[in-house]
Amino acid sequence: MKEAVIFLHGKERIYLAEDLDRIIKADEFSISGDEENLRYRLVCGSCNSPAIFVSKKNGQKYFRHPARKTKELKERDENCEKRSNSISPKTIRTYNRIVEQTTMGEYCDNFKRIYSNLYKFDEISYQEWNFLFENKRVKSLFSLIKKEGNKNISKIKSRYASELSKRQKYVNQDYEERFQFFYKFHSELDDPEKNLDFPHPVIVDILNNPVNIIIERLASTLLLHDLKDPNVSYLDENTKKLFPLIIKDQLRELPRIYQMLLHENSQEIREWCLFVYLIIAYTEDFKKGSKNHLYNTPVDKIYTFEGLKFFLGELLFYITNKEKLIPKIGEETYKNNYSFVLEKVKDIYKHDILESYLFMSRVIAETIQGKSIDTWYKAVNKANQTRIENEKENSGYIYIAVNNDVYRDGKGMDDRVKIGKTKKIQKRREDYKTFSAEGWLFLNVWHVTNRHRAENFIHSRLKRFQIRKGAGKEFFELPSSVAAQKVEKLVMEFQSKNGFFTSEITSSGKGF
């Protein structure tokens, strides 16, 4: 891949149209001393997969996809994936960890912040959502949703392979072309409330490419505006006047965002957004009593979207409030109610295999379309500012040091090291002179964006080497060379998983 697209990350203007549409050429991109580029989320311009920058020793530069399946690697498009036989995949991954770390881990955290800002969650609510989302039963429920969805889509694709294949050519149409198709379709409908049966072309197009869900929603919304439908809500008169422009603005940006959220690597983000959406929706419906009739409504009479929204929300409510509910209603009642709702969900998935499969996609479309692009800009800018402030507060250094009184530049004892953290490495070095006449020799220093989490991770993994008797938790019984190798490996491991390390290593030699 010779080109990539900027997505979501940037210091001043992230998520703006000019950034989303900005093409970066591999020959013009550099990770050496270019902090601005490190803030960008790079995306393949052809398939929207995350991209990693590769710079070989012979001067060749290109972008590649991270961690792809063996089948994908064998069948990859020559125009999208740059092949290379002269360098191993392991070497490439190691060489490009600085850029790779800005992909999934940071991208996920960043989008959660953006979403929270969109819907004005305070910090306490945001942290609570994150905590509740980690519940094992929540994860199990989403695994069930994914499993049932995959079964359903396999049945559909097998049963309607011919219909899907016939309209495959429309997948590559640009957003505007698809928008006009959906607008024309809705304008010619005799009954807008009538559900479409598969294999209607609109449904086939959505199944071939779920991004059509949001394009179709934008088209139908604009049509309702043009028809002066009273159900269209506007923020104010100015919004009403500019509504066609607002829709066009969304059409330029939201489909790309949507594609990124539907990418297989964005699973955690999708599930987190769905989790928050369902609990909030259920809480509101419960207070109003607007969906109580669904308990006694036969499955074949339940509109899938509304039914799943209510019952999945209730399941999540039961899971996340178990400790509060059991003392009130009793454990047996709790189990019976939970089982009843779970069976309702399973029945809906069996009854309407198409709409149940599309449920998550429709939720994601609804959540991102519900806010203007201007509101998105503000949410992104706020998330960006929060990230910068957190980095300033939590950034610092992880270091390996030895006492010069015993180390003597390698001529004395070398059987223990100190692995610690500090905000200012030079100040820490000066402080240590109080305890050691010769001071401390800093063998390796890593700059990290969160020194607290970095230190905890490293210490936990080296726990068996920790010296406990009167030495403090930062001292380890390891030769300096062995310690350096182990910490280096842990830095890389943590970085690849969480994206917190910047891999900026300063070798101090005879002192920092």
C-alpha positions as CSV (number, residue, x, y, z in Angstrom):
1,M,0.0,0.0,0.0
2,K,1.6,3.2,-1.2
3,E,-1.0,5.5,0.4
4,A,-3.0,5.8,3.6
5,V,-5.7,8.0,5.0
6,I,-5.7,9.9,8.2
7,F,-8.5,8.9,10.6
8,L,-9.5,10.3,14.0
9,H,-6.0,11.3,15.4
10,G,-4.4,14.7,15.0
11,K,-3.5,17.4,17.4
12,E,-5.5,20.4,16.3
13,R,-7.9,19.2,13.7
14,I,-8.9,15.6,14.1
15,Y,-12.1,14.2,12.6
16,L,-12.5,17.1,10.3
17,A,-13.4,16.5,6.6
18,E,-10.0,17.7,5.4
19,D,-8.3,15.2,7.7
20,L,-10.5,12.3,6.8
21,D,-10.0,12.9,3.1
22,R,-6.3,13.7,3.5
23,I,-4.1,11.2,1.7
24,I,-0.6,10.5,3.0
25,K,2.0,9.1,0.7
26,A,4.4,6.5,2.1
27,D,7.4,8.3,0.6
28,E,6.5,11.5,2.3
29,F,5.7,10.0,5.7
30,S,8.2,9.6,8.5
31,I,8.1,8.5,12.2
32,S,11.6,9.9,13.0
33,G,11.2,13.0,15.2
34,D,7.7,13.7,13.7
35,E,5.4,13.8,16.7
36,E,2.5,15.2,14.6
37,N,2.3,12.0,12.6
38,L,2.3,9.9,15.7
39,R,-1.1,11.4,16.6
40,Y,-2.7,10.1,13.4
41,R,-4.7,7.0,13.0
42,L,-3.7,5.6,9.6
43,V,-6.3,3.7,7.5
44,C,-6.0,1.8,4.3
45,G,-7.6,3.9,1.6
46,S,-9.0,0.8,-0.1
47,C,-10.4,-1.4,2.7
48,N,-10.5,0.9,5.8
49,S,-8.3,-1.5,7.7
50,P,-5.8,0.0,10.2
51,A,-2.4,0.7,8.6
52,I,1.2,0.5,9.8
53,F,4.1,2.5,8.4
54,V,7.0,0.3,7.2
55,S,10.4,1.8,6.5
56,K,13.1,-0.7,5.4
57,K,16.8,-0.2,5.8
58,N,17.2,0.0,2.0
59,G,15.1,3.2,2.0
60,Q,11.8,1.6,0.8
61,K,8.7,2.9,2.5
62,Y,5.1,1.7,2.4
63,F,2.0,1.0,4.6
64,R,0.8,-2.4,5.5
65,H,-2.1,-4.0,7.5
66,P,-1.4,-5.2,11.0
67,A,-2.1,-8.7,12.3
68,R,-4.1,-10.2,9.4
69,K,-5.3,-13.8,9.2
70,T,-3.2,-16.3,7.2
71,K,-6.0,-16.6,4.6
72,E,-6.1,-12.8,4.2
73,L,-2.3,-12.7,3.7
74,K,-2.4,-15.3,1.1
75,E,-5.3,-13.8,-0.8
76,R,-4.4,-10.1,-0.3
77,D,-4.8,-7.6,-3.1
78,E,-1.5,-6.7,-4.8
79,N,-2.7,-3.1,-5.2
80,C,-3.5,-2.9,-1.4
81,E,-0.8,-4.9,0.3
82,K,2.9,-4.4,-0.5
83,R,4.7,-7.7,-0.6
84,S,8.3,-8.1,0.6
85,N,10.5,-11.1,0.8
86,S,13.7,-9.5,2.1
87,I,12.5,-8.7,5.6
88,S,10.6,-10.9,8.1
89,P,7.2,-10.0,9.5
90,K,8.7,-10.0,13.0
91,T,11.3,-7.4,12.0
92,I,8.6,-5.2,10.4
93,R,6.4,-5.4,13.5
94,T,9.4,-4.5,15.8
95,Y,10.5,-1.7,13.5
96,N,7.1,-0.1,13.4
97,R,5.8,-0.3,17.0
98,I,5.7,3.4,17.4
99,V,3.0,3.8,14.8
100,E,1.3,0.5,15.6
101,Q,0.6,1.6,19.2
102,T,-1.6,4.4,17.9
103,T,-4.0,2.0,16.4
104,M,-6.4,-0.2,18.3
105,G,-5.6,0.5,22.0
106,E,-5.5,4.3,21.7
107,Y,-8.2,4.4,19.0
108,C,-10.6,2.4,21.2
109,D,-10.0,4.6,24.3
110,N,-10.2,7.7,22.2
111,F,-13.6,6.8,20.6
112,K,-15.1,5.9,24.0
113,R,-14.2,9.4,25.1
114,I,-15.6,11.0,22.0
115,Y,-18.8,9.0,22.4
116,S,-19.1,10.1,26.0
117,N,-18.6,13.7,25.1
118,L,-21.2,13.4,22.4
119,Y,-23.8,12.4,24.9
120,K,-22.5,14.6,27.7
121,F,-21.4,11.8,30.2
122,D,-19.6,13.2,33.2
123,E,-16.3,11.6,34.3
124,I,-18.0,9.5,37.0
125,S,-20.5,8.1,34.5
126,Y,-17.8,7.4,31.9
127,Q,-15.7,5.4,34.4
128,E,-18.8,3.5,35.6
129,W,-19.6,2.5,32.1
130,N,-16.1,1.2,31.6
131,F,-16.3,-0.8,34.9
132,L,-19.7,-2.3,34.2
133,F,-18.7,-3.2,30.6
134,E,-15.9,-5.5,31.9
135,N,-18.4,-7.8,33.6
136,K,-17.9,-11.4,32.5
137,R,-21.6,-12.0,31.9
138,V,-21.7,-8.9,29.7
139,K,-18.9,-10.3,27.6
140,S,-20.7,-13.6,27.4
141,L,-23.9,-11.9,26.2
142,F,-22.0,-10.2,23.5
143,S,-20.4,-13.4,22.5
144,L,-23.8,-14.9,22.2
145,I,-25.0,-12.0,20.0
146,K,-22.0,-12.4,17.8
147,K,-22.5,-16.2,17.5
148,E,-26.2,-15.9,16.7
149,G,-25.5,-13.1,14.2
150,N,-22.8,-15.1,12.4
151,K,-25.2,-18.2,12.2
152,N,-27.9,-16.0,10.7
153,I,-25.8,-14.3,8.1
154,S,-24.4,-17.7,7.0
155,K,-27.9,-18.9,6.4
156,I,-28.9,-15.8,4.5
157,K,-25.8,-15.7,2.3
158,S,-26.3,-19.4,1.5
159,R,-30.0,-19.1,0.7
160,Y,-29.7,-15.9,-1.4
161,A,-26.2,-16.2,-2.9
162,S,-27.5,-15.4,-6.4
163,E,-29.4,-12.2,-5.3
164,L,-26.4,-10.9,-3.4
165,S,-24.1,-11.6,-6.3
166,K,-26.3,-9.7,-8.8
167,R,-26.1,-6.4,-6.9
168,Q,-22.4,-6.8,-5.8
169,K,-21.5,-4.2,-8.5
170,Y,-23.2,-1.5,-6.6
171,V,-20.9,-1.9,-3.5
172,N,-18.2,0.3,-5.0
173,Q,-20.5,3.2,-5.9
174,D,-19.5,6.4,-4.1
175,Y,-21.6,7.7,-1.2
176,E,-23.4,10.3,-3.3
177,E,-24.6,7.8,-5.9
178,R,-25.9,5.4,-3.2
179,F,-27.6,8.4,-1.4
180,Q,-29.4,9.4,-4.6
181,F,-30.6,5.8,-5.1
182,F,-32.0,5.5,-1.6
183,Y,-33.6,9.0,-1.8
184,K,-35.4,8.0,-5.1
185,F,-36.5,4.7,-3.6
186,H,-38.1,6.3,-0.6
187,S,-39.8,9.1,-2.6
188,E,-41.5,6.4,-4.7
189,L,-42.8,4.4,-1.8
190,D,-46.6,4.2,-1.4
191,D,-46.4,3.1,2.2
192,P,-43.3,4.4,4.0
193,E,-44.2,2.3,7.1
194,K,-44.2,-0.9,5.2
195,N,-41.3,-3.3,6.0
196,L,-39.3,-4.4,3.1
197,D,-39.0,-8.1,2.4
198,F,-35.8,-9.8,1.4
199,P,-34.4,-9.9,-1.3
200,H,-35.6,-6.3,-2.0
201,P,-32.7,-4.4,-3.7
202,V,-32.4,-2.0,-0.7
203,I,-32.0,-4.8,1.8
204,V,-29.6,-6.7,-0.5
205,D,-27.4,-3.6,-0.8
206,I,-27.4,-3.2,3.0
207,L,-26.5,-6.8,3.4
208,N,-23.7,-6.5,0.8
209,N,-22.3,-3.4,2.5
210,P,-23.8,-2.4,5.9
211,V,-22.5,1.1,5.5
212,N,-25.6,1.6,3.3
213,I,-27.6,1.6,6.5
214,I,-26.4,5.0,7.5
215,I,-26.6,6.3,3.9
216,E,-30.2,5.1,3.6
217,R,-31.0,6.7,6.9
218,L,-29.6,10.0,5.8
219,A,-31.5,9.8,2.5
220,S,-34.8,9.0,4.2
221,T,-34.3,11.8,6.8
222,L,-33.7,14.4,4.0
223,L,-36.8,13.2,2.2
224,L,-38.9,13.7,5.3
225,H,-37.5,17.2,5.6
226,D,-38.3,18.0,2.0
227,L,-41.9,16.6,2.5
228,K,-42.2,18.8,5.6
229,D,-43.0,15.8,7.8
230,P,-44.0,17.0,11.3
231,N,-42.0,14.1,12.9
232,V,-38.6,15.7,11.8
233,S,-37.2,17.5,14.8
234,Y,-34.8,20.5,14.5
235,L,-32.7,22.2,17.1
236,D,-33.8,25.6,15.9
237,E,-35.1,27.6,12.9
238,N,-31.6,28.1,11.6
239,T,-31.0,24.3,11.7
240,K,-34.2,23.8,9.8
241,K,-33.1,26.2,7.0
242,L,-29.7,24.5,6.7
243,F,-30.9,21.0,7.1
244,P,-30.0,19.8,3.5
245,L,-26.5,21.1,4.0
246,I,-26.3,19.4,7.4
247,I,-27.3,16.1,5.8
248,K,-24.7,16.5,3.0
249,D,-22.1,17.3,5.6
250,Q,-22.9,14.1,7.4
251,L,-22.8,12.2,4.1
252,R,-19.2,13.2,3.5
253,E,-18.0,12.0,6.9
254,L,-20.3,9.6,8.8
255,P,-20.0,6.6,6.3
256,R,-16.2,6.5,6.8
257,I,-16.6,6.7,10.5
258,Y,-19.2,4.0,10.3
259,Q,-17.0,1.7,8.2
260,M,-14.2,2.0,10.8
261,L,-16.6,1.1,13.6
262,L,-17.8,-2.0,11.7
263,H,-14.3,-3.2,11.0
264,E,-13.5,-6.5,12.7
265,N,-10.8,-4.9,14.8
266,S,-13.3,-2.4,16.2
267,Q,-15.3,-5.0,18.0
268,E,-14.7,-3.7,21.5
269,I,-15.8,-0.2,20.5
270,R,-19.0,-1.5,18.8
271,E,-19.9,-3.6,21.9
272,W,-19.2,-0.7,24.3
273,C,-21.4,1.7,22.3
274,L,-24.1,-1.0,22.1
275,F,-23.8,-1.6,25.8
276,V,-24.2,2.0,26.8
277,Y,-27.0,2.6,24.3
278,L,-29.1,-0.5,25.4
279,I,-28.9,0.3,29.1
280,I,-29.8,3.9,28.7
281,A,-32.7,3.0,26.3
282,Y,-34.0,0.3,28.6
283,T,-33.9,2.6,31.6
284,E,-35.9,5.2,29.8
285,D,-38.5,2.7,28.4
286,F,-38.8,1.1,31.9
287,K,-39.5,4.4,33.5
288,K,-42.2,5.2,30.9
289,G,-43.6,1.7,30.9
290,S,-43.7,2.1,27.1
291,K,-42.5,-1.5,26.3
292,N,-44.2,-3.5,29.0
293,H,-46.6,-5.0,26.4
294,L,-43.7,-6.8,24.7
295,Y,-43.6,-9.3,27.6
296,N,-46.8,-10.9,26.4
297,T,-46.5,-10.2,22.7
298,P,-45.8,-13.2,20.5
299,V,-42.3,-13.1,18.9
300,D,-43.7,-12.9,15.4
301,K,-45.5,-9.7,16.3
302,I,-42.5,-8.0,17.7
303,Y,-40.6,-5.6,15.4
304,T,-37.1,-6.9,15.8
305,F,-35.2,-3.7,16.4
306,E,-37.5,-2.5,19.2
307,G,-37.8,-6.0,20.7
308,L,-34.1,-6.6,20.8
309,K,-33.4,-3.1,22.1
310,F,-35.8,-3.7,25.0
311,F,-34.9,-7.2,26.0
312,L,-31.2,-7.0,25.5
313,G,-31.3,-3.8,27.6
314,E,-33.2,-5.7,30.3
315,L,-30.7,-8.5,30.2
316,L,-27.8,-6.0,30.7
317,F,-29.8,-4.3,33.4
318,Y,-30.2,-7.6,35.3
319,I,-26.4,-8.4,34.8
320,T,-25.1,-5.1,36.0
321,N,-27.5,-4.7,38.9
322,K,-27.5,-8.2,40.2
323,E,-26.2,-7.3,43.7
324,K,-28.9,-4.7,44.1
325,L,-31.8,-6.7,42.7
326,I,-31.4,-10.1,44.5
327,P,-31.9,-8.6,48.1
328,K,-35.1,-6.9,46.7
329,I,-36.8,-9.6,44.6
330,G,-35.0,-12.8,45.8
331,E,-32.5,-15.0,44.0
332,E,-35.1,-17.4,42.6
333,T,-37.2,-14.6,41.1
334,Y,-34.0,-13.0,39.7
335,K,-33.0,-16.3,38.0
336,N,-36.5,-16.9,36.6
337,N,-36.8,-13.3,35.2
338,Y,-33.3,-13.4,33.7
339,S,-34.0,-16.8,32.0
340,F,-37.4,-15.5,30.6
341,V,-35.8,-12.5,29.0
342,L,-32.8,-14.5,27.7
343,E,-35.2,-16.9,26.0
344,K,-37.1,-14.0,24.5
345,V,-33.8,-12.7,22.9
346,K,-33.0,-16.2,21.5
347,D,-36.5,-16.5,20.1
348,I,-36.3,-13.2,18.3
349,Y,-32.9,-14.2,16.8
350,K,-34.4,-17.4,15.5
351,H,-37.6,-15.8,14.2
352,D,-36.1,-12.9,12.2
353,I,-32.6,-13.9,11.2
354,L,-32.0,-10.9,8.9
355,E,-33.0,-8.0,11.2
356,S,-31.4,-9.6,14.2
357,Y,-28.2,-9.8,12.3
358,L,-28.4,-6.2,11.3
359,F,-29.4,-5.0,14.8
360,M,-26.0,-3.9,15.9
361,S,-25.3,-2.1,12.6
362,R,-28.6,-0.2,13.0
363,V,-27.7,0.8,16.5
364,I,-24.3,2.1,15.5
365,A,-25.9,4.0,12.7
366,E,-28.5,5.6,15.0
367,T,-25.9,6.6,17.6
368,I,-23.5,8.4,15.2
369,Q,-26.2,10.0,13.0
370,G,-28.1,11.5,16.0
371,K,-25.5,14.3,16.4
372,S,-24.5,17.0,13.9
373,I,-21.0,17.1,12.5
374,D,-20.4,20.3,14.5
375,T,-21.2,18.4,17.7
376,W,-18.8,15.7,16.7
377,Y,-16.1,18.3,16.2
378,K,-16.6,19.6,19.7
379,A,-16.7,16.1,21.2
380,V,-13.5,15.1,19.4
381,N,-11.7,18.3,20.4
382,K,-12.7,17.8,24.0
383,A,-11.5,14.2,23.9
384,N,-8.2,15.3,22.3
385,Q,-7.7,17.9,25.0
386,T,-8.5,15.3,27.7
387,R,-5.9,13.0,26.2
388,I,-3.3,15.7,26.1
389,E,-3.9,16.7,29.7
390,N,-3.7,13.1,30.8
391,E,-0.5,12.6,29.0
392,K,1.0,15.7,30.6
393,E,-0.1,14.5,34.0
394,N,0.8,10.8,33.7
395,S,3.8,10.9,31.3
396,G,7.3,10.4,32.5
397,Y,10.0,7.8,32.5
398,I,10.6,4.2,33.4
399,Y,14.3,3.6,34.3
400,I,16.7,0.9,35.2
401,A,19.4,2.1,37.6
402,V,22.2,0.7,39.7
403,N,24.1,2.2,42.7
404,N,27.4,3.5,41.5
405,D,28.9,2.8,45.0
406,V,28.8,-1.0,44.3
407,Y,28.6,-1.0,40.5
408,R,31.7,1.0,39.8
409,D,31.2,1.2,36.1
410,G,30.8,-2.5,35.8
411,K,33.8,-3.5,38.0
412,G,31.9,-4.3,41.2
413,M,28.8,-6.2,42.2
414,D,26.2,-6.6,39.5
415,D,23.4,-8.6,41.0
416,R,20.6,-6.2,41.6
417,V,18.9,-3.2,39.9
418,K,16.3,-0.6,40.7
419,I,13.3,-0.4,38.2
420,G,11.3,2.7,38.9
421,K,9.3,5.6,37.5
422,T,9.7,9.3,37.6
423,K,8.2,12.5,36.1
424,K,11.6,14.2,35.7
425,I,14.6,11.9,35.2
426,Q,17.2,14.6,35.9
427,K,15.7,15.6,39.2
428,R,15.5,11.9,40.3
429,R,19.2,11.5,39.5
430,E,20.0,14.5,41.6
431,D,17.9,13.3,44.5
432,Y,19.7,10.0,44.6
433,K,23.0,11.7,45.4
434,T,21.6,12.2,48.9
435,F,21.6,8.4,49.4
436,S,24.7,7.5,47.4
437,A,27.9,9.5,47.3
438,E,28.6,8.3,43.8
439,G,25.0,8.7,42.6
440,W,23.2,6.3,40.4
441,L,23.9,5.1,37.0
442,F,20.9,5.0,34.7
443,L,21.4,2.1,32.4
444,N,18.2,2.5,30.3
445,V,15.5,5.1,30.3
446,W,12.1,4.7,28.5
447,H,9.8,7.7,28.0
448,V,6.2,6.5,28.6
449,T,2.8,8.3,28.4
450,N,1.6,6.7,31.6
451,R,4.4,6.0,34.0
452,H,2.1,4.6,36.7
453,R,0.5,1.9,34.6
454,A,3.8,1.1,32.9
455,E,5.6,0.5,36.3
456,N,2.8,-1.6,37.7
457,F,2.8,-3.8,34.6
458,I,6.6,-4.3,34.6
459,H,6.7,-4.9,38.4
460,S,3.9,-7.5,38.3
461,R,5.7,-9.5,35.5
462,L,9.0,-9.4,37.4
463,K,7.5,-10.2,40.8
464,R,9.5,-13.4,41.3
465,F,12.7,-11.4,41.1
466,Q,11.6,-8.7,43.6
467,I,13.7,-8.1,46.7
468,R,11.2,-7.8,49.6
469,K,13.3,-7.5,52.8
470,G,13.9,-3.9,53.5
471,A,14.6,-3.0,49.9
472,G,11.3,-1.5,48.7
473,K,9.2,-2.8,45.8
474,E,11.5,-1.2,43.1
475,F,14.6,-3.4,43.7
476,F,15.1,-6.6,41.8
477,E,17.7,-9.4,42.1
478,L,18.8,-9.4,38.5
479,P,22.1,-8.6,36.7
480,S,21.9,-5.3,34.9
481,S,22.2,-6.9,31.4
482,V,19.4,-9.4,32.1
483,A,17.2,-6.7,33.6
484,A,17.6,-4.5,30.5
485,Q,16.6,-7.3,28.2
486,K,13.5,-8.3,30.3
487,V,12.3,-4.7,30.7
488,E,12.8,-4.0,27.0
489,K,10.7,-7.1,26.1
490,L,8.0,-6.0,28.6
491,V,7.9,-2.5,27.2
492,M,7.3,-3.9,23.7
493,E,4.7,-6.4,25.0
494,F,2.7,-3.7,26.9
495,Q,3.0,-1.3,24.0
496,S,1.6,-3.7,21.5
497,K,-1.4,-4.5,23.7
498,N,-2.2,-1.1,25.2
499,G,-0.6,1.6,23.2
500,F,0.8,3.4,26.2
501,F,4.5,3.3,25.5
502,T,6.1,5.5,22.9
503,S,9.2,3.4,22.5
504,E,11.4,6.4,23.0
505,I,14.5,4.8,24.6
506,T,17.5,6.8,25.8
507,S,20.6,4.8,26.6
508,S,22.6,6.6,29.3
509,G,25.9,4.7,29.2
510,K,27.9,6.3,32.0
511,G,25.0,8.5,33.2
512,F,21.9,10.1,31.9
